[in-house]
Amino acid sequence: MFRTHTCGELREEHIGEVVTLSGWIQKSRDLGGMTFIDLRDRYGITQLAFNLEENESLCLSARKLGREFVVQIEGEVIERASKNAKMPTGNIEIKVAKLVVLNAAKTPPFTIEDNTDGGEELRAQYRYLDLRRKPVQNKLMLRNQVALQTRVYLDGQGFWDVETPYLIKSTPEGARDFVVPSRMNEGQFYALPQSPQTFKQLLMVSGFDRYYQIVKCFRDEDLRADRQPEFTQIDCEMAFVEQEDVLMMFEGMVKHLFKSIKNYEWDQAFPRMTYAEAMEKYGSDKPDIRFGMEFNDISDLAQNKGFVVFDQAEVVLAINAEDCAIYTRKQLDALTAWVKRPQIGAKGLVYVKYNEDGTIKSSVDKFYSEEDLKSWLERAGAKPGDLMFVLSGELDKTRKQMNELRLHMGNELGLRNPNVFKPVWVVDFPLLEWDEESGRYHAMHHPFTSPKPEDLDLINTDPGKVRANAYDLAMNGVELGGGSIRIHDRDLQAKMFDLLGFTSEEAQAQFGFLMNAFEYGAPPHGGLAFGLDRLVATMGGSESIRDYIAFPKNNSGRDVMIDAPSPLDAAQLDELNIQLK
C-alpha cells in the first residue's frame, strides 16, 4: 500500500510504530549531520528525519529531493527532540528507513505555502498548484460542509433532490443566455439555464411538493468579484405555501448551517425590512447592518439657502461618522477624490465637522450659518467629535453613491467585522421597474413573481406601484438568496406577460409549456434560491467568491489554466452549420 497513515494523523501514541506515508515535499532543511523534510498531504504535515551517520546513502538521496516531489517513505515514529506546538503532528517525527520517489517535480512557479509569493493571475494559470495550499483547501472544505449540511437539513424537511436539464430553451429572463448549437437540428440552439425556474414550477404542478437542487446556473453578464459566468445555486421550491412559510423554512436552514459548521447562533428571528426602507436608509436592497451610519434626508434643511448645488438637487443626503471629526484636510480631500471616481460618479463631497469643543466647521460655511449646520447634525443624531458627509443629486444615483461611501467608511473604520454576521430579510419589492430606454416595464425579479394580493387592483391602473410577493436574504452587504411566491394562475400570468410587453403569440411561443401546465391544476407555490458561492464566501469572511470555486474564471470570463474559451476549427463549425462573421 502507498500509506498506512496520512500526514496529519500521527501523534505520540503512535511512537514505536513502523508506518508508511506518501505525499508532497513541502520543504527540506539540511543541518549537516541531519536532514529534515516536511511531508505534506491534504490532511497535514509530518516531519521526516534522515541521519547521515546511520544511513549515509539514504540521507544523501533525501538531499537531492526538491519541493513538490511526490515520495513514499517507510520508517519508525519517534519522539521529536525539538517539538513544534503549532503543528498537530509537532511532537513526533519519522525516522526514515526507506525512501521511494514516486514522481519528480519541476520547481513550482510560486511557493506552495499559506502566504505565497504568487500573484493572482499566475496562481490562476497554475490553479492545480494553488489548490495544494492549505488556505485554499480550507475554503473548498467549507464549501463541501455547506453543501453537505444543506442536504442534511432539506432532506430532514421532506425535500427531494431532483435534477433538471442543462440543455433548455432560450427565454428572456434577465441576463444574456449562453447558447449551444444543435447539430441534429440545423439552425437551432439550446440555451444553458440561468436558473431552473420554470422546471421547479413544473415540479410543483407535478405534485412533488418540496424540491431542491444544488445546481449549476449560467449567465452571460459582466463579471466582478462576486460573479462568475457559471455559478451554483441551492435552488428550492415548495407547494401550498405563503411567504411566511418560505421565510421560516430557509431562515431555519441558514441557522442550521451556521450552527453546525461555525457554531454561530442567533438568539432571535432575523430582522425584516421593506425594500422602500432599505433604499431610504441604506441606498441598497442588500444592506450591511453590522454598523449604523444610516442615511438622513436633509433636503428640507439644506435647500433654498442659496447653495445652487443643493437647490437644484432632487435630494440631499447625509451620513454621520462617529468620532471622525479628527479627520485631517488631507483625509477629507482623499475621500472627495474617492467619491468623484468614475465608478462612484459623485460631483463632490460636503463635510460638516462637529468638533469636541462644540464648534462646527464645514466646507459650505459661507452658505450656511452655524445654526443651519447644527440642524443637520441634530437630524443625524450627531454628537461632538462626529463628522457628517453630504451628497446630493438625483435620488437613485445619490443613494447608490452614498451607499458606496457608507461601505467605504465602514471598511476604513473597521466596522465590517467578517466574523460578525448580520442577516436581514428584505421584503415587498416592486413587482415592475420602468426602463426609459425600451419604454416599457421589466420584471424586477422575473416574470413568474406574483403581486401582493392587496395590490392586484393596481395592475390595471398603476402597475408601477404594485408590490411583489418577493423577498431576499441579505447578510453583511451580500445578497445570499432571493425568491418569491409564484403566479399559479394562467390568466394572471398572461396579464404579467402583457405588462412586460409580450404579445400573446410571443408569450405562448416562449412560455406556452408553463401556461398550458397551469390549466391542469397548479397549486399555490413559491421558493427561494441561495447563491452557494456567495453563501460560502460570506461564511468564510471573504468578499470574493473565486477562492471558494475549484476552477474559477477571471474578470474576462476566461479560464487561463485551460485557455478557454477558444476557437473551433473549421470542421467543427461546418458540422454545426455555423459561419463566423
C-alpha positions in Angstrom: 0.0 0.0 0.0 1.1 3.6 -0.6 0.4 4.7 3.0 -0.7 3.3 6.4 -1.5 6.8 7.7 -2.0 10.3 6.4 0.5 13.2 7.1 -1.8 14.8 9.6 -2.7 11.7 11.6 0.3 10.6 13.7 0.6 11.5 17.4 2.6 10.5 20.4 0.5 7.3 20.9 2.0 6.1 17.6 5.6 6.2 18.8 7.4 3.0 18.1 5.1 2.0 15.2 6.6 1.5 11.7 4.5 3.5 9.2 4.3 4.3 5.5 3.5 7.8 4.4 3.1 9.3 0.9 2.8 13.0 -0.1 4.5 16.1 -1.4 7.7 17.6 -0.1 6.9 21.0 1.4 10.4 22.0 2.3 13.8 20.5 3.2 16.4 21.6 5.8 20.0 20.4 5.7 21.6 20.7 9.1 24.9 18.9 8.4 24.5 15.5 10.1 20.8 15.6 9.9 18.3 16.4 7.1 14.7 17.2 7.9 11.9 17.2 5.3 8.3 18.3 5.8 6.0 15.9 4.0 2.5 17.2 3.1 -0.8 15.9 2.0 -4.4 17.2 2.3 -4.5 16.2 6.0 -1.4 17.9 7.3 2.4 17.9 7.5 4.7 15.3 9.2 8.4 15.9 9.7 10.8 13.3 8.3 14.3 12.8 9.8 17.3 11.5 7.9 20.6 10.7 9.8 23.8 11.0 7.8 25.8 8.8 10.2 23.2 6.0 10.4 22.3 5.8 6.7 24.6 8.0 4.5 23.2 6.9 1.1 19.6 7.5 2.2 20.4 10.9 3.7 22.2 11.9 0.5 19.3 10.8 -1.6 16.9 12.9 0.6 19.1 15.9 0.0 18.5 15.6 -3.8 14.8 15.9 -3.4 13.1 19.2 -4.5 9.9 21.0 -3.5 6.8 19.2 -4.6 8.4 15.9 -5.3 6.0 13.1 -4.6 7.6 10.5 -2.4 6.8 7.4 -0.3 8.6 6.7 2.9 8.7 4.0 5.5 10.1 4.4 9.0 9.6 4.4 12.7 7.5 7.1 14.6 9.8 8.6 17.2 9.5 11.5 19.7 10.6 14.8 18.3 13.5 16.4 20.1 12.5 19.9 19.2 8.7 19.9 19.4 6.5 22.3 17.4 3.3 23.2 19.3 1.9 25.0 16.1 1.7 21.6 14.3 -0.8 18.9 15.2 2.0 16.4 14.5 4.6 18.5 16.1 5.5 16.1 18.9 6.7 13.3 16.6 8.8 12.7 13.5 9.5 9.7 11.3 13.0 8.1 11.4 13.1 7.2 7.7 14.4 3.8 6.7 13.1 3.6 3.1 12.5 6.3 0.5 10.8 5.9 -2.9 10.4 8.8 -5.4 7.0 8.4 -6.9 7.3 11.4 -9.2 9.9 14.2 -9.5 8.7 17.8 -9.9 9.8 20.9 -11.7 10.4 23.9 -9.4 6.9 25.4 -9.0 6.4 29.0 -10.3 5.4 30.1 -6.8 5.8 28.8 -3.3 3.1 26.3 -2.2 2.7 27.9 1.3 0.0 29.7 3.2 1.5 33.0 2.4 2.6 32.5 -1.2 4.6 34.8 -3.4 2.5 34.1 -6.5 0.2 36.8 -8.0 -3.4 36.2 -8.7 -3.0 35.7 -12.5 0.0 33.4 -12.0 -1.9 31.3 -9.4 -4.9 31.1 -11.7 -2.7 29.8 -14.6 -1.4 27.1 -12.3 -4.6 26.6 -10.3 -3.8 22.9 -9.7 -0.8 24.1 -7.7 -2.6 26.8 -5.9 -5.2 24.2 -4.8 -2.4 22.5 -2.9 -2.2 25.4 -0.5 -4.0 24.9 2.8 -5.9 28.2 2.9 -7.5 27.4 -0.5 -8.2 23.8 0.5 -9.9 25.0 3.7 -12.2 27.2 1.7 -13.2 24.3 -0.5 -13.6 22.2 2.6 -16.0 24.8 3.9 -17.9 24.7 0.6 -18.2 20.9 1.0 -19.5 21.2 4.5 -22.1 23.8 3.5 -23.4 21.6 0.6 -23.5 18.5 2.9 -25.3 20.3 5.7 -27.7 21.8 3.2 -28.7 18.3 2.1 -29.0 17.1 5.6 -31.4 20.0 6.5 -33.5 19.8 3.4 -33.8 16.1 3.4 -34.9 16.3 7.0 -37.6 18.7 6.0 -39.0 16.4 3.3 -37.4 17.9 0.2 -36.5 15.8 -2.8 -33.3 16.3 -4.8 -34.5 16.4 -8.4 -32.2 17.1 -11.4 -33.4 19.4 -14.2 -32.0 19.7 -17.8 -29.0 21.8 -18.7 -29.9 22.0 -22.4 -33.1 24.1 -22.5 -34.9 26.7 -24.5 -33.7 30.3 -24.6 -36.1 32.6 -22.7 -35.8 36.3 -21.8 -35.3 36.2 -18.0 -32.8 39.0 -17.5 -29.2 38.3 -18.3 -28.0 37.0 -21.7 -28.1 33.3 -22.2 -25.2 31.1 -23.1 -26.3 29.2 -26.2 -25.4 25.8 -27.6 -25.8 24.9 -31.3 -27.7 21.7 -32.1 -26.0 19.6 -34.8 -29.1 17.4 -35.2 -31.5 20.4 -35.5 -29.8 22.6 -38.1 -30.0 26.4 -37.3 -31.5 25.8 -33.9 -29.9 26.3 -30.4 -30.3 25.2 -26.9 -29.6 27.6 -24.0 -27.9 26.9 -20.7 -30.3 27.7 -17.8 -29.9 30.9 -15.9 -31.8 29.0 -13.2 -34.2 26.0 -13.1 -37.1 28.4 -12.6 -39.7 27.0 -14.9 -38.8 23.4 -14.2 -39.1 23.7 -10.5 -42.5 25.3 -11.0 -43.5 22.4 -13.2 -42.4 20.0 -10.5 -44.9 21.7 -8.2 -47.6 21.3 -10.8 -46.5 17.6 -10.9 -47.2 17.3 -7.1 -43.6 16.9 -5.9 -44.5 19.4 -3.1 -40.9 20.1 -1.9 -37.9 20.2 -4.4 -34.3 21.2 -4.1 -31.2 21.0 -6.2 -27.6 22.2 -5.8 -27.3 23.1 -9.4 -25.0 25.0 -11.9 -26.5 28.1 -13.5 -25.2 30.2 -16.4 -25.4 33.9 -17.1 -23.6 35.8 -19.8 -23.0 39.0 -17.9 -20.2 41.4 -17.0 -18.2 39.9 -14.1 -16.9 41.2 -10.8 -15.6 39.7 -7.5 -18.9 38.1 -6.6 -20.0 37.0 -10.1 -19.0 34.1 -12.4 -20.4 33.1 -15.8 -21.2 29.7 -14.2 -22.3 29.6 -10.5 -24.0 27.3 -8.1 -27.5 27.7 -6.6 -29.2 26.0 -3.8 -32.5 26.0 -5.7 -35.7 25.3 -3.7 -39.5 25.3 -4.3 -42.5 24.4 -2.1 -46.2 23.9 -2.8 -49.1 25.2 -0.8 -47.1 27.9 0.9 -47.3 31.6 1.6 -44.4 34.0 2.0 -44.1 33.4 5.8 -43.8 29.6 5.3 -40.8 30.1 2.9 -39.1 32.6 5.1 -39.3 30.4 8.2 -38.1 27.3 6.3 -35.0 28.9 4.9 -34.2 31.0 7.9 -34.1 27.7 9.6 -31.7 26.4 7.0 -29.3 29.3 7.4 -29.4 28.9 11.2 -28.7 25.2 10.8 -25.7 25.8 8.6 -24.1 28.4 10.9 -24.7 26.3 14.0 -23.5 23.0 12.6 -20.4 24.4 10.7 -19.3 27.5 12.6 -21.1 27.0 16.0 -22.6 30.5 15.4 -26.1 31.2 16.7 -28.7 34.0 16.6 -30.9 34.4 19.7 -33.8 35.9 17.7 -35.6 35.8 14.4 -33.9 37.6 11.5 -35.0 41.2 11.3 -37.1 42.3 8.3 -37.1 45.4 6.3 -39.2 46.6 3.3 -37.4 47.4 0.1 -38.5 51.0 0.4 -37.0 51.2 3.9 -33.7 49.6 2.8 -33.3 52.1 -0.1 -34.3 55.0 2.1 -31.9 54.1 5.0 -29.0 52.4 3.1 -29.4 53.0 -0.6 -29.2 49.3 -1.2 -31.5 46.3 -1.3 -28.8 44.2 0.4 -27.9 46.5 3.3 -25.0 45.8 5.6 -26.5 46.3 9.1 -23.4 45.5 11.1 -23.0 49.2 11.7 -25.1 52.3 11.7 -24.4 55.4 9.5 -27.9 55.3 8.1 -29.0 57.9 5.6 -30.6 61.2 6.7 -32.6 63.2 4.2 -31.8 66.8 4.9 -33.3 68.3 1.7 -35.8 70.5 3.6 -33.0 71.8 5.8 -30.3 72.4 3.1 -32.3 73.6 0.1 -33.4 77.2 -0.7 -30.5 78.7 1.1 -28.6 79.9 -2.0 -26.3 77.0 -2.4 -27.1 76.1 -6.1 -25.7 72.5 -5.9 -28.2 71.6 -3.2 -31.0 73.8 -4.5 -31.0 72.1 -7.9 -30.8 68.6 -6.5 -33.6 66.1 -6.2 -32.4 65.0 -2.8 -29.7 66.0 -0.2 -28.5 63.0 1.9 -26.2 62.9 4.9 -24.5 60.2 6.9 -22.8 60.6 10.3 -19.4 59.0 11.0 -18.9 58.8 14.8 -15.7 60.0 16.4 -14.3 61.1 13.0 -14.0 64.9 13.5 -10.3 64.3 13.9 -10.0 63.6 10.1 -7.4 65.9 8.5 -7.8 68.0 5.4 -5.7 65.5 3.6 -8.0 62.6 4.6 -11.1 64.7 3.6 -9.5 65.5 0.2 -8.8 61.8 -0.3 -12.4 60.9 0.4 -13.6 63.7 -2.0 -11.4 62.2 -4.8 -12.7 58.8 -4.0 -16.4 59.7 -4.5 -15.5 61.5 -7.7 -14.0 58.4 -9.3 -15.9 57.2 -12.4 -17.0 54.1 -10.5 -18.9 56.3 -7.9 -19.7 59.3 -10.1 -20.3 62.0 -7.4 -19.5 65.6 -8.4 -18.2 66.4 -4.9 -18.4 65.8 -1.2 -19.6 68.2 1.5 -18.5 67.7 5.1 -19.5 69.1 8.5 -17.2 68.6 11.4 -18.7 68.7 14.9 -15.6 69.4 16.9 -15.1 68.1 20.5 -15.4 71.7 21.8 -18.8 72.0 20.2 -17.7 74.3 17.3 -18.8 73.4 13.8 -16.7 73.6 10.7 -17.9 72.8 7.2 -16.8 73.0 3.6 -20.0 75.1 2.9 -19.6 77.6 5.8 -20.2 80.6 3.6 -23.6 79.4 2.5 -24.9 78.2 5.9 -25.0 79.6 9.4 -23.8 77.5 12.4 -27.5 77.2 13.3 -28.3 75.7 9.9 -25.4 73.2 10.1 -26.4 72.3 13.7 -29.9 71.4 12.5 -28.3 68.9 10.0 -26.2 67.4 12.8 -29.2 67.1 15.1 -31.2 65.3 12.4 -28.4 62.7 12.1 -28.1 62.3 15.8 -24.5 63.6 15.7 -22.5 64.4 18.9 -19.4 66.4 19.4 -16.5 64.6 17.8 -18.5 63.3 14.9 -18.2 64.0 11.2 -21.0 64.4 8.7 -20.8 63.7 4.9 -23.3 65.1 2.5 -24.1 64.2 -1.2 -26.8 65.5 -3.5 -28.3 64.9 -6.9 -30.8 62.6 -8.5 -32.5 60.3 -5.9 -31.4 56.9 -7.2 -27.9 58.0 -8.2 -27.3 59.8 -4.9 -28.5 56.8 -2.9 -26.1 54.5 -4.8 -23.2 56.9 -4.3 -23.9 57.3 -0.6 -24.2 53.6 -0.2 -20.7 53.2 -1.6 -19.3 55.9 0.7 -21.0 54.3 3.7 -19.5 51.0 3.0 -16.1 52.6 2.3 -16.2 54.4 5.6 -17.3 51.1 7.3 -14.1 49.5 5.9 -11.9 52.4 6.9 -13.2 52.4 10.5 -13.1 48.7 10.9 -16.9 48.4 11.3 -17.4 45.5 8.9 -16.0 42.6 11.0 -16.0 39.5 8.9 -16.6 37.3 12.0 -19.9 39.1 12.8 -22.9 38.0 10.8 -26.0 40.3 10.5 -28.8 38.8 8.3 -31.9 40.8 7.2 -34.9 39.8 5.2 -35.8 42.5 2.6 -39.4 42.2 1.5 -42.1 44.0 -0.5 -40.0 44.7 -3.6 -41.6 46.5 -6.5 -43.1 44.0 -9.0 -42.0 46.0 -12.0 -39.4 48.7 -12.9 -39.8 51.1 -15.8 -37.0 51.2 -18.4 -36.7 54.5 -20.1 -34.6 53.2 -23.0 -37.0 50.5 -24.0 -40.1 52.4 -22.9 -41.6 49.5 -21.1 -41.8 47.7 -17.8 -39.3 45.0 -16.8 -39.8 42.4 -14.0 -37.7 43.3 -11.0 -37.2 39.6 -10.2 -38.6 37.5 -13.0 -41.9 37.3 -15.0 -43.3 34.5 -12.7 -43.3 36.5 -9.5 -46.8 37.1 -8.1 -48.1 40.5 -7.0 -49.2 41.2 -3.4 -52.9 40.2 -3.3 -53.8 43.6 -1.8 -52.1 45.3 -4.8 -53.9 43.4 -7.5 -56.3 46.2 -8.3 -53.3 48.5 -9.2 -52.2 46.2 -12.0 -54.6 47.9 -14.4 -54.5 51.4 -13.0 -50.9 52.0 -11.7 -48.7 48.9 -12.3 -45.6 50.8 -11.2 -46.9 50.8 -7.6 -47.6 47.1 -7.4 -45.5 45.3 -4.8 -44.2 41.8 -5.4 -44.6 38.8 -3.2 -40.8 38.7 -3.3 -38.1 38.5 -0.7 -34.3 38.5 -0.4 -32.0 37.4 2.4 -29.0 39.7 2.7 -26.1 39.3 5.1 -23.2 41.7 5.6 -24.0 43.6 2.5 -24.3 40.5 0.3 -27.4 39.1 -1.2 -27.3 35.4 -0.2 -30.6 34.4 -1.8 -33.9 35.5 -3.1 -37.2 34.2 -4.2 -40.9 34.8 -4.4 -44.4 33.3 -4.3 -45.1 32.4 -7.9 -48.0 33.1 -10.2 -50.0 29.9 -10.5 -53.0 31.2 -12.4 -52.9 31.3 -16.3 -54.8 34.5 -16.6 -52.7 36.4 -14.2 -49.5 35.0 -15.8 -50.9 36.2 -19.2 -51.5 39.6 -17.7 -48.0 39.8 -16.4 -46.6 39.0 -19.8 -48.8 41.7 -21.3 -47.4 44.2 -18.8 -43.9 43.2 -19.8 -44.6 43.9 -23.5 -45.1 40.4 -24.8 -47.8 39.8 -27.4 -50.0 36.7 -26.7 -48.2 34.9 -29.5 -44.8 35.7 -28.1 -45.8 34.6 -24.6 -47.2 31.3 -26.0 -44.0 30.7 -28.1 -41.7 31.4 -25.1 -43.6 30.0 -22.2 -46.6 28.1 -23.6 -45.5 24.9 -21.9 -45.7 26.6 -18.4 -49.0 28.4 -19.1 -50.5 25.2 -20.5 -49.4 23.4 -17.3 -51.3 25.9 -15.2 -54.5 24.7 -16.9 -54.2 21.3 -15.2 -54.4 22.3 -11.6 -51.3 24.2 -10.5 -51.1 24.6 -6.7 -50.0 27.9 -5.0 -46.3 27.6 -4.7 -43.1 29.6 -4.0 -39.5 29.2 -3.3 -36.0 30.6 -2.9 -32.6 30.2 -4.4 -29.4 30.8 -2.5 -26.1 31.5 -4.2 -23.9 28.7 -2.8 -20.7 30.5 -3.8 -21.8 33.8 -2.1 -23.1 31.9 1.0 -19.8 30.1 1.5 -17.7 33.1 0.9 -19.7 35.1 3.4 -19.4 32.3 6.0 -15.6 32.3 5.3 -15.4 36.1 5.8 -14.5 36.9 2.2 -15.9 39.4 -0.4 -14.7 37.3 -3.4 -16.2 34.0 -4.4 -13.3 32.9 -6.6 -11.3 31.0 -3.9 -14.4 29.1 -3.0 -14.7 27.7 -6.5 -12.2 25.0 -7.6 -11.6 26.3 -11.1 -13.0 29.9 -11.4 -12.9 32.2 -14.4 -11.3 35.7 -14.4 -13.0 39.0 -14.9 -13.0 38.5 -18.6 -14.8 35.1 -18.3 -11.6 33.2 -19.2 -10.1 30.1 -17.6 -6.4 31.0 -18.0 -5.4 27.5 -16.9 -7.0 25.6 -19.8 -7.1 28.7 -22.1 -10.9 28.8 -22.6 -12.9 29.9 -24.4 -11.1 29.0 -27.6 -11.8 29.0 -31.3 -13.4 26.0 -33.0 -11.7 24.5 -36.1 -13.4 24.8 -39.5 -14.6 21.2 -39.5 -16.5 21.6 -36.2 -18.1 24.8 -37.5 -19.1 23.1 -40.7 -20.7 20.2 -38.8 -22.7 22.7 -36.8 -23.6 24.7 -39.9 -22.1 27.8 -38.3 -20.3 30.6 -40.2 -18.4 33.3 -38.3 -18.7 36.9 -39.4 
